[in-house]
């Protein structure tokens, strides 16, 4: 059973996703700071020819950054594509207005990363205007269902729109058709506002879904059984979302006004542990998690575990338990970007293969996009993960 708990105080809003009483995701909602997913009319401020990039004013404190590949037509990343030889100054000009979406939030050093490749997410599909690419979630493994969904979406999408078919689309038909109509209407409204915009100042056209809305959209249908909230205004917002979406009809929304709802399931204790660098494993081994600007390094150690006389088996046991914990921690801490895992060296190739397959299997529980690249020549496991909420790290 999945339950969302929203705890609002004067200082902050905390959101916990709980599965069968265990904390699986935790966020501090910083809606005023978070811009990822927002759509803006931006004004080009500077062209940087040497970097094939430009700085764009979207109305935030720092100018945002766009690369040439995020201005040219979107390409299918699953296929090999040629090197871009176009000069950015032939594509956009200083002072030009462009329609952009924030792909990565700003930080203390850099402005936001933006793109003209718009993505409008729904429960069953995400529409990508101005492309003909239709892809299916990797989590839908049935080939027949993949083909059915592609055909259905292709027949109902307007010309010039592409889509990503999401896991929740499995077995659905009328719901997908309705959602396509709804999202395309939203896109046409955005496009009309952009086309008729006369000012030379930046402007926001669409605010992205907040964390709770994103959870509701991303998680499987009927999986969220209850949302508990301690603030009346938040409660009313959730009830409105429930009433607007038929697939939420069985979800219970409970108001416990002015209570600290994080006292439930001993969540405060679990949340406090998220600050720890070292995480102990049941077997006596441990992992350490260290974040840098470039990547996150995770180290696996045997710790107090002596295991059996068979050294390889002892090492495998620690690595196995560490893998399950690492997948859990990546989701809990919403760790994104490049992740390097330094496992204890295994001599048998079949053990390395088992660990890689276990990691892939455990990451299937994560709603964030992950890509396991496998062991490098230096015996390091390399993977990437996309943030769910970029200001939670």
Secondary structure, DSSP 8 states (H G I E B T S, - for coil): -EEEEEEE-SS-EEEEEEETTEEEEEEEE-TTT--TT-EEEEEEEEEEGGGTEEEEE-SSSS-EEEEGGGTS----TTS--------GGGT--TT-EEEEEEEE---SSS--EEES---EE-SSEEEEET---EEE-TT---HHHHHHHHHHHHHHS-TTEEEEE-GGGTT-SHHHHHHHHHHHHHHHHHHHHHHT---SS-EEEE----HHHHHHHHS-TT-EEEEEES-HHHHHHHHHHHHH-GGGTT-EEEE-TTS-GGGGGGHHHHHHHTT-SEEE-TTS-EEEEEE-SSEEEEEEE-TT----S-HHHHHHHHHHHHHHHHHHHHHHTT--EEEEEE----S-HHHHHHHHHHHHHHHTT-SS-EEEEEE-TTS-EEEEE--SSTT--
